[in-house]
């Protein structure tokens, strides 16, 4: 993680643990559709959405988690041909499942 990403990660953890903004309620979801339902709730004053991986981050994740470079390259090429599967990998959980299955 970059210094900026570590700082954001630390801040996020401090908010979740109640060290920062102790009266703040936080809802974390890996389901994009859940955010639409949450926006309709009157009790939520703000909405922040953290978008998943970019295509470059998906590639970096593959290279970091598949130690065999040939296999990693093969998976990246396959995902470029299968944009439907690549689009699923923008969500970190789906990327992890894809890596596990591959």
Secondary structure, 3 states (H helix, E strand, C coil): CCHHHHHHHHHHHHHHCCCCCCCCCCCCCCCHHHHHHHHCCCCCCCCCCCCCCCHHHHHHHHHHHCCCHHHHHHHHHHHHHCHHHHHHCCCHHHHHHHHHHC
